[in-house]
């Protein structure tokens, strides 16, 4: 998954557990603008979608998260 504008955040725990479906998914940023997710999805994503993924990664992070441009809480 590639983002042109908004950067992905790297969490200390890249495994997201959707409790509603009890499904675990890995959300693993490898560069600020490239993220690996092992599910079928679009190649490019909009800023709103990156922001939603970043929110999930921050909430799911156990110890820390980092990125070059962190959102203001």
Chimera marker file (.cmm) of the C-alpha trace (Angstrom):
<marker_set name="trace">
<marker id="1" x="0.000" y="0.000" z="0.000" r="1" g="1" b="0" radius="0.5"/>
<marker id="2" x="1.496" y="3.351" z="-1.016" r="1" g="1" b="0" radius="0.5"/>
<marker id="3" x="0.708" y="6.841" z="0.184" r="1" g="1" b="0" radius="0.5"/>
<marker id="4" x="1.689" y="9.926" z="-1.778" r="1" g="1" b="0" radius="0.5"/>
<marker id="5" x="1.136" y="12.519" z="0.959" r="1" g="1" b="0" radius="0.5"/>
<marker id="6" x="0.538" y="11.224" z="4.491" r="1" g="1" b="0" radius="0.5"/>
<marker id="7" x="3.200" y="9.099" z="6.178" r="1" g="1" b="0" radius="0.5"/>
<marker id="8" x="2.642" y="5.820" z="7.998" r="1" g="1" b="0" radius="0.5"/>
<marker id="9" x="3.549" y="5.400" z="11.676" r="1" g="1" b="0" radius="0.5"/>
<marker id="10" x="5.515" y="2.364" z="12.883" r="1" g="1" b="0" radius="0.5"/>
<marker id="11" x="4.040" y="0.835" z="16.059" r="1" g="1" b="0" radius="0.5"/>
<marker id="12" x="5.778" y="-1.375" z="18.608" r="1" g="1" b="0" radius="0.5"/>
<marker id="13" x="3.096" y="-3.985" z="17.866" r="1" g="1" b="0" radius="0.5"/>
<marker id="14" x="2.271" y="-4.272" z="14.141" r="1" g="1" b="0" radius="0.5"/>
<marker id="15" x="-0.422" y="-6.915" z="14.752" r="1" g="1" b="0" radius="0.5"/>
<marker id="16" x="-3.969" y="-5.553" z="14.711" r="1" g="1" b="0" radius="0.5"/>
<marker id="17" x="-6.685" y="-7.714" z="16.251" r="1" g="1" b="0" radius="0.5"/>
<marker id="18" x="-10.185" y="-6.877" z="15.061" r="1" g="1" b="0" radius="0.5"/>
<marker id="19" x="-12.133" y="-8.059" z="18.089" r="1" g="1" b="0" radius="0.5"/>
<marker id="20" x="-15.438" y="-7.921" z="16.212" r="1" g="1" b="0" radius="0.5"/>
<marker id="21" x="-14.274" y="-10.670" z="13.832" r="1" g="1" b="0" radius="0.5"/>
<marker id="22" x="-11.442" y="-12.071" z="15.978" r="1" g="1" b="0" radius="0.5"/>
<marker id="23" x="-9.075" y="-11.714" z="13.018" r="1" g="1" b="0" radius="0.5"/>
<marker id="24" x="-5.431" y="-10.677" z="13.344" r="1" g="1" b="0" radius="0.5"/>
<marker id="25" x="-3.812" y="-8.618" z="10.582" r="1" g="1" b="0" radius="0.5"/>
<marker id="26" x="-0.263" y="-7.351" z="10.288" r="1" g="1" b="0" radius="0.5"/>
<marker id="27" x="0.051" y="-3.670" z="9.425" r="1" g="1" b="0" radius="0.5"/>
<marker id="28" x="3.766" y="-3.169" z="8.786" r="1" g="1" b="0" radius="0.5"/>
<marker id="29" x="5.162" y="0.098" z="7.432" r="1" g="1" b="0" radius="0.5"/>
<marker id="30" x="8.520" y="-0.412" z="5.706" r="1" g="1" b="0" radius="0.5"/>
<marker id="31" x="9.083" y="3.229" z="4.707" r="1" g="1" b="0" radius="0.5"/>
<marker id="32" x="7.239" y="6.427" z="5.630" r="1" g="1" b="0" radius="0.5"/>
<marker id="33" x="5.129" y="6.097" z="2.460" r="1" g="1" b="0" radius="0.5"/>
<marker id="34" x="4.952" y="2.309" z="1.969" r="1" g="1" b="0" radius="0.5"/>
<marker id="35" x="3.073" y="-0.166" z="4.160" r="1" g="1" b="0" radius="0.5"/>
<marker id="36" x="2.666" y="-3.931" z="3.876" r="1" g="1" b="0" radius="0.5"/>
<marker id="37" x="-0.746" y="-5.382" z="4.703" r="1" g="1" b="0" radius="0.5"/>
<marker id="38" x="-1.388" y="-9.026" z="3.741" r="1" g="1" b="0" radius="0.5"/>
<marker id="39" x="-4.917" y="-8.465" z="2.446" r="1" g="1" b="0" radius="0.5"/>
<marker id="40" x="-6.160" y="-7.483" z="-0.993" r="1" g="1" b="0" radius="0.5"/>
<marker id="41" x="-6.394" y="-3.721" z="-1.197" r="1" g="1" b="0" radius="0.5"/>
<marker id="42" x="-5.644" y="-0.786" z="-3.419" r="1" g="1" b="0" radius="0.5"/>
<marker id="43" x="-2.051" y="0.031" z="-4.329" r="1" g="1" b="0" radius="0.5"/>
<marker id="44" x="-2.435" y="3.726" z="-3.520" r="1" g="1" b="0" radius="0.5"/>
<marker id="45" x="-4.383" y="5.102" z="-0.586" r="1" g="1" b="0" radius="0.5"/>
<marker id="46" x="-5.753" y="8.516" z="0.285" r="1" g="1" b="0" radius="0.5"/>
<marker id="47" x="-4.604" y="10.549" z="3.277" r="1" g="1" b="0" radius="0.5"/>
<marker id="48" x="-7.827" y="9.771" z="5.165" r="1" g="1" b="0" radius="0.5"/>
<marker id="49" x="-7.137" y="6.029" z="4.879" r="1" g="1" b="0" radius="0.5"/>
<marker id="50" x="-3.542" y="6.443" z="6.077" r="1" g="1" b="0" radius="0.5"/>
<marker id="51" x="-4.799" y="8.528" z="9.000" r="1" g="1" b="0" radius="0.5"/>
<marker id="52" x="-7.250" y="5.769" z="9.924" r="1" g="1" b="0" radius="0.5"/>
<marker id="53" x="-4.494" y="3.115" z="9.783" r="1" g="1" b="0" radius="0.5"/>
<marker id="54" x="-2.199" y="5.339" z="11.847" r="1" g="1" b="0" radius="0.5"/>
<marker id="55" x="-4.942" y="5.762" z="14.451" r="1" g="1" b="0" radius="0.5"/>
<marker id="56" x="-5.351" y="1.975" z="14.643" r="1" g="1" b="0" radius="0.5"/>
<marker id="57" x="-1.575" y="1.489" z="14.948" r="1" g="1" b="0" radius="0.5"/>
<marker id="58" x="-1.267" y="4.101" z="17.719" r="1" g="1" b="0" radius="0.5"/>
<marker id="59" x="-4.147" y="2.568" z="19.696" r="1" g="1" b="0" radius="0.5"/>
<marker id="60" x="-2.727" y="-0.938" z="19.214" r="1" g="1" b="0" radius="0.5"/>
<marker id="61" x="0.874" y="-0.022" z="20.076" r="1" g="1" b="0" radius="0.5"/>
<marker id="62" x="2.067" y="-1.635" z="23.304" r="1" g="1" b="0" radius="0.5"/>
<marker id="63" x="5.134" y="0.450" z="24.160" r="1" g="1" b="0" radius="0.5"/>
<marker id="64" x="5.869" y="3.062" z="21.529" r="1" g="1" b="0" radius="0.5"/>
<marker id="65" x="5.307" y="4.252" z="18.006" r="1" g="1" b="0" radius="0.5"/>
<marker id="66" x="7.396" y="6.483" z="15.809" r="1" g="1" b="0" radius="0.5"/>
<marker id="67" x="7.336" y="8.367" z="12.563" r="1" g="1" b="0" radius="0.5"/>
<marker id="68" x="8.759" y="11.477" z="10.979" r="1" g="1" b="0" radius="0.5"/>
<marker id="69" x="5.440" y="13.349" z="11.098" r="1" g="1" b="0" radius="0.5"/>
<marker id="70" x="3.354" y="12.294" z="14.095" r="1" g="1" b="0" radius="0.5"/>
<marker id="71" x="-0.286" y="13.405" z="14.334" r="1" g="1" b="0" radius="0.5"/>
<marker id="72" x="-1.173" y="15.886" z="17.064" r="1" g="1" b="0" radius="0.5"/>
<marker id="73" x="-3.494" y="14.170" z="19.582" r="1" g="1" b="0" radius="0.5"/>
<link id1="1" id2="2" r="1" g="1" b="0" radius="0.2"/>
<link id1="2" id2="3" r="1" g="1" b="0" radius="0.2"/>
<link id1="3" id2="4" r="1" g="1" b="0" radius="0.2"/>
<link id1="4" id2="5" r="1" g="1" b="0" radius="0.2"/>
<link id1="5" id2="6" r="1" g="1" b="0" radius="0.2"/>
<link id1="6" id2="7" r="1" g="1" b="0" radius="0.2"/>
<link id1="7" id2="8" r="1" g="1" b="0" radius="0.2"/>
<link id1="8" id2="9" r="1" g="1" b="0" radius="0.2"/>
<link id1="9" id2="10" r="1" g="1" b="0" radius="0.2"/>
<link id1="10" id2="11" r="1" g="1" b="0" radius="0.2"/>
<link id1="11" id2="12" r="1" g="1" b="0" radius="0.2"/>
<link id1="12" id2="13" r="1" g="1" b="0" radius="0.2"/>
<link id1="13" id2="14" r="1" g="1" b="0" radius="0.2"/>
<link id1="14" id2="15" r="1" g="1" b="0" radius="0.2"/>
<link id1="15" id2="16" r="1" g="1" b="0" radius="0.2"/>
<link id1="16" id2="17" r="1" g="1" b="0" radius="0.2"/>
<link id1="17" id2="18" r="1" g="1" b="0" radius="0.2"/>
<link id1="18" id2="19" r="1" g="1" b="0" radius="0.2"/>
<link id1="19" id2="20" r="1" g="1" b="0" radius="0.2"/>
<link id1="20" id2="21" r="1" g="1" b="0" radius="0.2"/>
<link id1="21" id2="22" r="1" g="1" b="0" radius="0.2"/>
<link id1="22" id2="23" r="1" g="1" b="0" radius="0.2"/>
<link id1="23" id2="24" r="1" g="1" b="0" radius="0.2"/>
<link id1="24" id2="25" r="1" g="1" b="0" radius="0.2"/>
<link id1="25" id2="26" r="1" g="1" b="0" radius="0.2"/>
<link id1="26" id2="27" r="1" g="1" b="0" radius="0.2"/>
<link id1="27" id2="28" r="1" g="1" b="0" radius="0.2"/>
<link id1="28" id2="29" r="1" g="1" b="0" radius="0.2"/>
<link id1="29" id2="30" r="1" g="1" b="0" radius="0.2"/>
<link id1="30" id2="31" r="1" g="1" b="0" radius="0.2"/>
<link id1="31" id2="32" r="1" g="1" b="0" radius="0.2"/>
<link id1="32" id2="33" r="1" g="1" b="0" radius="0.2"/>
<link id1="33" id2="34" r="1" g="1" b="0" radius="0.2"/>
<link id1="34" id2="35" r="1" g="1" b="0" radius="0.2"/>
<link id1="35" id2="36" r="1" g="1" b="0" radius="0.2"/>
<link id1="36" id2="37" r="1" g="1" b="0" radius="0.2"/>
<link id1="37" id2="38" r="1" g="1" b="0" radius="0.2"/>
<link id1="38" id2="39" r="1" g="1" b="0" radius="0.2"/>
<link id1="39" id2="40" r="1" g="1" b="0" radius="0.2"/>
<link id1="40" id2="41" r="1" g="1" b="0" radius="0.2"/>
<link id1="41" id2="42" r="1" g="1" b="0" radius="0.2"/>
<link id1="42" id2="43" r="1" g="1" b="0" radius="0.2"/>
<link id1="43" id2="44" r="1" g="1" b="0" radius="0.2"/>
<link id1="44" id2="45" r="1" g="1" b="0" radius="0.2"/>
<link id1="45" id2="46" r="1" g="1" b="0" radius="0.2"/>
<link id1="46" id2="47" r="1" g="1" b="0" radius="0.2"/>
<link id1="47" id2="48" r="1" g="1" b="0" radius="0.2"/>
<link id1="48" id2="49" r="1" g="1" b="0" radius="0.2"/>
<link id1="49" id2="50" r="1" g="1" b="0" radius="0.2"/>
<link id1="50" id2="51" r="1" g="1" b="0" radius="0.2"/>
<link id1="51" id2="52" r="1" g="1" b="0" radius="0.2"/>
<link id1="52" id2="53" r="1" g="1" b="0" radius="0.2"/>
<link id1="53" id2="54" r="1" g="1" b="0" radius="0.2"/>
<link id1="54" id2="55" r="1" g="1" b="0" radius="0.2"/>
<link id1="55" id2="56" r="1" g="1" b="0" radius="0.2"/>
<link id1="56" id2="57" r="1" g="1" b="0" radius="0.2"/>
<link id1="57" id2="58" r="1" g="1" b="0" radius="0.2"/>
<link id1="58" id2="59" r="1" g="1" b="0" radius="0.2"/>
<link id1="59" id2="60" r="1" g="1" b="0" radius="0.2"/>
<link id1="60" id2="61" r="1" g="1" b="0" radius="0.2"/>
<link id1="61" id2="62" r="1" g="1" b="0" radius="0.2"/>
<link id1="62" id2="63" r="1" g="1" b="0" radius="0.2"/>
<link id1="63" id2="64" r="1" g="1" b="0" radius="0.2"/>
<link id1="64" id2="65" r="1" g="1" b="0" radius="0.2"/>
<link id1="65" id2="66" r="1" g="1" b="0" radius="0.2"/>
<link id1="66" id2="67" r="1" g="1" b="0" radius="0.2"/>
<link id1="67" id2="68" r="1" g="1" b="0" radius="0.2"/>
<link id1="68" id2="69" r="1" g="1" b="0" radius="0.2"/>
<link id1="69" id2="70" r="1" g="1" b="0" radius="0.2"/>
<link id1="70" id2="71" r="1" g="1" b="0" radius="0.2"/>
<link id1="71" id2="72" r="1" g="1" b="0" radius="0.2"/>
<link id1="72" id2="73" r="1" g="1" b="0" radius="0.2"/>
</marker_set>
